[in-house]
Amino acid sequence: MANEQRRRRVEDQIQQELSQILQLELKDPRVRMITISGVKVSPDFAMAKVFYTILGTAEDRDLADDGLRSASGFLRTALGKRLRIHNIPELRFTYDTSIERGVRLSQLIDQAVADKPATGE
């Protein structure tokens, strides 16, 4: 139980620190308007899967993905200076599709409600 709580704390701290680093320190023009939506750290703390979203087109998302992959070493080093853990996990960036799915489901629900014929009740 304590290990699970520690892992959640590390995930939250990585998310907060990466957000600040991306906003304040990373100067890559491909990495703009990115939001870190979540972090999942492996049980051995060797790897962190970082979920992100971006405002823009699919092309913007591809550019951001390339930028994040090329900056992963810099980001890991910057995290090492901020976190107080022995080993900094390897960062793997994954685009988070949950927001897009939520918007799409909301649109489908709105469309279904609008298409439903009005009843006399």
Helices and strands as residue ranges (DSSP letters): H 2-24, E 34-41, E 47-54, H 58-82, E 90-95, H 98-115
